[in-house]
Amino acid sequence: MQWHPTWPNGHACIMGDVPASMFAFGTPDEVYNYCKKLIREIGPDGFILQSGCDIPTNAKLENVKAMVAAARES
């Protein structure tokens, strides 16, 4: 992603998604590493880390905690 002249004052905010399937079927390490990669490549400034849609009802609690840990450590 690069700066675009139509962005107000040269700023933008991007909301990035952790796929719902990753919460349900991934491992905590996969979720953590995916989140850290998003934060490193897109953020941390102007980036909101969140699930792709909703956190699914079959999400593993450990995976949700891994996303939160990645955000807090960044």
QUIURHU-V908153 format. One record per pair of residues at least 12 apart in sequence whose ideal C-beta (glycine too) atoms are under 10 Angstrom apart, sorted by the first residue. I is the first residue (numbers start at 1). J is the second residue. Records with the same first field share a line. If there is no record, write none. Layout:
I: J  J
This chain:
1: 14  41  42  46
7: 46
11: 45  46
12: 46  47
13: 43  45  46  47  48
14: 38  42  43  46  47  48  49
15: 42  46  47  48  49  50  52
16: 34  35  37  38  39  41  42  43  47  48  49  50  51  52
17: 38  48  49  50  51  52  53
18: 31  34  35  38  49  50  51  52  55  63  64  66  67  70
19: 31  34  51  52  53  56
20: 51  52  53  54  55  56  58  59
21: 52  56  58  59
22: 34  35  51  52  56  59  60  63  66  67
23: 51  52  54  55  56  57  58  59  60  61  62  63  64  66  67
24: 55  56  57  58  59  60  63
25: 56  58  59  60  63
26: 59  60  62  63  66
27: 60  62  63  66
28: 60  61  62  63  64  65  66  67  69
29: 62  63  66
30: 63  66
31: 59  60  62  63  64  65  66  67  68  69  70
32: 62  63  65  66  67  68  69  70  73
33: 66  70
34: 66  67  70
35: 49  66  67  68  69  70  71  73  74
36: 49  66  69  70  71  73  74
37: 70
38: 67  70  71  74
39: 70  71  73  74
40: 70  74
43: 71  74
44: 71  74
47: 71  74
48: 71
49: 67  68  70  71  74
50: 67  71
51: 64  67
55: 67
